[in-house]
């Protein structure tokens, strides 16, 4: 079993049990306790878990900003598929806003230099992916967020406020039964609102774990944007024509 795969299993076990001992994880994953201890130390440094006597636990993030690595590892394959589907909405020559969410970051994997795109993003991870693919990309600038690849704040907002995009893709921590999209991060929510305001089309990406949830900072209502891209085929939110 590869290290990343093993650590993903550790995270899933901790999420279901809240706390596990090193010995328990060692038996579940059929590896030596010293290997588990190394994994736990590395994962703690990434903000994925908290070490405690004899084992580890995962913090509760229901009303807090969630570290990127936890977000990205949660429902990874679903987010990858959503990113692939979203990339099909982009036309040759488009100017594109991509936010710094873990879901939207997967869109970058399905873009190519031949599309002649201009991408504006507050995600350092997206910018790195696009640089390696020789795709024109502008970073918003701004203040980096702890345990994330996001840039936020007044400088990022001023950059987006002075630009126009053909299409915008964003995600958030939750959407409720009424179609209200919200997040726990005030600064990322504010920047997303600017992206939505300054784009012709806007698409909200979310996996089923985010429904129905509502957080402190409202981003928009689904009916105010062009559409949603999700793995929930039973959801039929109203969207603008």
C-alpha positions as CSV (number, residue, x, y, z in Angstrom):
1,X,0.0,0.0,0.0
2,X,1.4,3.4,-1.0
3,X,1.9,6.0,1.7
4,X,-0.7,8.4,0.4
5,X,-3.3,5.6,0.2
6,X,-2.4,4.4,3.7
7,X,-2.8,8.0,5.1
8,X,-6.1,8.4,3.3
9,X,-7.3,5.2,5.0
10,X,-6.1,6.5,8.4
11,X,-8.1,9.7,7.8
12,X,-11.2,7.8,6.9
13,X,-10.9,5.5,10.0
14,X,-10.4,8.5,12.3
15,X,-13.4,10.3,10.8
16,X,-15.6,7.4,11.6
17,X,-14.2,6.6,15.0
18,X,-13.1,10.1,16.1
19,X,-10.1,8.6,18.0
20,X,-7.8,5.6,17.4
21,X,-4.8,4.2,19.0
22,X,-1.6,3.5,17.1
23,X,-2.0,-0.2,17.8
24,X,-5.5,-0.2,16.4
25,X,-4.5,1.5,13.2
26,X,-1.5,-0.8,12.9
27,X,-3.7,-3.9,13.0
28,X,-6.3,-2.4,10.6
29,X,-3.7,-1.4,8.0
30,X,-1.4,-4.4,8.5
31,X,1.7,-2.2,9.0
32,X,4.2,-1.8,11.9
33,X,3.3,0.7,14.7
34,X,6.4,2.7,13.8
35,X,5.1,3.3,10.3
36,X,1.8,4.5,11.8
37,X,3.6,6.9,14.1
38,X,5.5,8.4,11.2
39,X,2.3,8.8,9.2
40,X,0.5,10.5,12.2
41,X,3.4,12.9,12.7
42,X,3.5,13.8,9.0
43,X,-0.3,14.2,8.9
44,X,-0.4,16.4,12.0
45,X,2.2,18.7,10.4
46,X,-0.3,19.1,7.5
47,X,-3.1,20.0,9.9
48,X,-5.0,16.8,9.1
49,X,-5.2,15.4,12.6
50,X,-4.2,15.9,16.2
51,X,-1.8,13.6,18.0
52,X,-2.7,12.6,21.5
53,X,-1.6,10.0,24.1
54,X,-1.3,6.7,22.3
55,X,-3.0,7.7,19.1
56,X,-4.7,10.5,17.2
57,X,-8.0,12.2,16.7
58,X,-9.5,14.5,14.0
59,X,-10.7,18.0,14.8
60,X,-14.3,18.9,14.3
61,X,-14.5,21.5,11.5
62,X,-18.3,21.9,11.2
63,X,-18.1,25.6,12.0
64,X,-14.5,26.3,11.1
65,X,-12.4,26.8,8.0
66,X,-11.2,23.3,6.9
67,X,-7.6,22.7,5.9
68,X,-7.2,22.2,2.1
69,X,-5.7,18.7,2.5
70,X,-8.7,17.4,4.4
71,X,-11.1,19.0,1.9
72,X,-9.2,17.6,-1.1
73,X,-9.0,14.1,0.3
74,X,-12.7,14.0,1.2
75,X,-14.7,12.6,-1.8
76,X,-11.6,12.9,-4.0
77,X,-12.9,10.9,-6.9
78,X,-16.3,12.7,-6.9
79,X,-14.5,16.1,-7.0
80,X,-12.2,14.9,-9.8
81,X,-15.3,13.9,-11.9
82,X,-17.0,17.3,-11.1
83,X,-13.9,19.1,-12.3
84,X,-13.8,17.0,-15.5
85,X,-17.5,17.8,-16.2
86,X,-17.0,21.5,-15.4
87,X,-14.1,21.8,-17.9
88,X,-16.4,20.9,-20.7
89,X,-18.3,24.2,-20.2
90,X,-15.2,26.2,-21.1
91,X,-14.9,27.4,-24.7
92,X,-11.7,28.2,-26.7
93,X,-10.5,31.7,-25.9
94,X,-12.5,32.1,-22.7
95,X,-11.4,34.2,-19.8
96,X,-12.1,32.1,-16.7
97,X,-12.3,32.7,-13.0
98,X,-11.4,29.7,-10.8
99,X,-11.6,30.0,-7.0
100,X,-9.3,28.3,-4.5
101,X,-11.7,25.4,-3.5
102,X,-10.4,21.9,-3.6
103,X,-13.2,20.9,-6.0
104,X,-12.5,23.6,-8.5
105,X,-8.8,22.9,-8.5
106,X,-9.5,19.7,-10.4
107,X,-10.8,21.7,-13.4
108,X,-7.1,22.7,-14.1
109,X,-6.3,19.1,-14.8
110,X,-8.6,19.1,-17.8
111,X,-7.4,22.3,-19.5
112,X,-4.9,22.5,-22.3
113,X,-2.7,25.2,-23.9
114,X,-4.4,24.7,-27.2
115,X,-7.6,26.2,-25.8
116,X,-6.0,29.7,-25.7
117,X,-7.5,30.4,-22.3
118,X,-6.8,33.2,-19.8
119,X,-7.4,32.0,-16.2
120,X,-7.6,34.3,-13.2
121,X,-7.4,32.5,-9.9
122,X,-6.7,33.1,-6.2
123,X,-5.4,29.5,-5.9
124,X,-1.6,29.0,-5.8
125,X,-2.2,25.3,-6.6
126,X,-4.2,26.1,-9.7
127,X,-1.6,28.6,-10.9
128,X,1.1,26.0,-10.4
129,X,-0.8,23.4,-12.4
130,X,-1.5,25.8,-15.2
131,X,2.1,27.0,-15.3
132,X,3.3,23.5,-15.9
133,X,0.8,23.2,-18.8
134,X,1.8,26.6,-20.3
135,X,-1.7,28.1,-19.9
136,X,-1.9,31.8,-19.4
137,X,-2.8,32.5,-15.8
138,X,-3.0,35.5,-13.5
139,X,-2.9,35.2,-9.7
140,X,-5.0,37.7,-7.8
141,X,-2.4,38.4,-5.2
142,X,-3.4,38.9,-1.6
143,X,-2.8,37.3,1.7
144,X,-2.3,33.5,1.9
145,X,-4.6,31.5,4.1
146,X,-3.2,29.1,6.7
147,X,-3.4,25.4,5.7
148,X,-4.6,26.4,2.2
149,X,-3.4,27.5,-1.2
150,X,-5.9,30.4,-1.3
151,X,-5.1,34.1,-1.5
152,X,-7.6,36.5,0.0
153,X,-8.2,40.0,1.2
154,X,-8.5,43.5,-0.3
155,X,-5.7,43.2,-2.8
156,X,-7.3,40.0,-4.2
157,X,-10.7,41.6,-4.3
158,X,-9.3,44.7,-6.1
159,X,-7.7,42.5,-8.7
160,X,-11.0,40.6,-9.5
161,X,-13.1,43.8,-9.3
162,X,-11.0,45.2,-12.2
163,X,-11.5,42.2,-14.5
164,X,-14.2,40.5,-16.5
165,X,-14.6,36.8,-17.2
166,X,-16.7,34.8,-19.6
167,X,-17.2,32.1,-17.0
168,X,-16.7,31.5,-13.3
169,X,-16.4,28.3,-11.3
170,X,-16.6,28.2,-7.5
171,X,-17.4,26.0,-4.6
172,X,-18.3,26.4,-0.9
173,X,-18.8,24.5,2.3
174,X,-22.5,24.2,1.9
175,X,-25.8,24.7,0.2
176,X,-29.2,24.5,2.0
177,X,-32.6,23.3,0.9
178,X,-33.5,26.7,-0.3
179,X,-30.5,26.9,-2.6
180,X,-28.5,29.3,-0.5
181,X,-24.7,28.8,-1.0
182,X,-22.6,29.7,2.1
183,X,-19.2,29.2,3.6
184,X,-17.4,29.7,6.9
185,X,-14.6,31.8,5.4
186,X,-15.6,35.5,5.3
187,X,-12.7,36.5,3.0
188,X,-13.1,33.7,0.5
189,X,-16.8,34.3,0.4
190,X,-16.3,37.9,-0.3
191,X,-13.9,37.2,-3.2
192,X,-16.2,34.6,-4.7
193,X,-19.0,37.2,-4.7
194,X,-16.7,39.5,-6.8
195,X,-16.0,36.6,-9.2
196,X,-19.7,35.9,-9.6
197,X,-20.5,39.6,-10.1
198,X,-17.8,40.1,-12.8
199,X,-18.5,37.0,-15.0
200,X,-21.1,36.3,-17.7
201,X,-21.8,32.7,-16.5
202,X,-21.3,31.2,-13.1
203,X,-21.3,27.6,-12.0
204,X,-21.3,26.2,-8.4
205,X,-19.6,22.8,-8.0
206,X,-20.5,20.7,-4.9
207,X,-20.5,17.1,-3.9
208,X,-23.3,15.5,-1.9
209,X,-21.6,15.9,1.5
210,X,-22.3,19.6,1.3
211,X,-26.1,19.3,1.1
212,X,-28.0,20.4,3.1
213,X,-25.7,22.7,5.1
214,X,-25.6,26.4,5.9
215,X,-22.7,28.4,7.2
216,X,-22.1,32.0,8.5
217,X,-21.3,33.8,5.2
218,X,-23.8,33.8,2.3
219,X,-22.2,33.8,-1.2
220,X,-25.3,33.7,-3.4
221,X,-28.5,31.9,-4.1
222,X,-28.5,29.2,-6.8
223,X,-31.2,31.0,-8.7
224,X,-28.8,34.0,-9.1
225,X,-26.2,32.0,-11.1
226,X,-26.1,30.0,-14.3
227,X,-26.1,26.5,-12.9
228,X,-24.8,23.8,-10.5
229,X,-22.5,20.9,-11.2
230,X,-23.0,18.1,-8.6
231,X,-23.2,14.4,-8.1
232,X,-26.8,14.7,-6.8
233,X,-29.1,14.0,-9.7
234,X,-32.1,14.4,-7.5
235,X,-31.5,18.1,-6.8
236,X,-33.4,20.5,-9.0
237,X,-32.5,24.0,-7.8
238,X,-34.0,27.0,-9.8
239,X,-31.3,28.8,-11.8
240,X,-31.4,32.0,-13.8
241,X,-32.2,31.6,-17.6
